Amino acid sequence: MEVTERQFDDIIAVHVKSVVFLTQALVPLLNEGGRILNISSGLARVSLPGSGVYGAAKGAVEVLTRYQARELAERGITVNVLAPGAIETDFSGGRVRDDPALNRMVAGMTALGRAGLPDAIGGAAAALLAEGSGWITGQRVEASGGMML
């Protein structure tokens, strides 16, 4: 409830506007049958106080992904969205990685019993971009270790 208009504009610019205009610029360079993978967040599925604008922006990316999948299907280009859960990275000041209490909390609400590691997201992205994934399009795939099932 305390987001400023400037913060709102920055979040939308980074997480929605960039997806629209980067895709628009790069689609002419994609081969027929290419792949696009947008990035969302588990926060588009669950509601955590203080993350409303970010979660809404990622929700917009998820809807945009479905539209892009329909609009680019004629060229055989697939478009999917990967939604990481809590990952031990620099995101949000490295809180999930560096705050032991937060890390334990995440572990406690995750089926696999720990926060995610960056390599897990890279592997999920590689799978969605692989040659054999050509029949997957317009889908949201969450890589969260089963967070908040």
Secondary structure, DSSP 8 states (H G I E B T S, - for coil): ----HHHHHHHHIIIIIHHHHHHHHHGGGS-TT-EEEEE--GGGTS--TT-HHHHHHHHHHHHHHHHHHHHHGGGT-EEEEEEE-SBSSSHHHHHHHH-HHHHHHHHHTBTTSS-B-HHHHHHHHHHHHSGGGTT--S-EEEESSSBT-
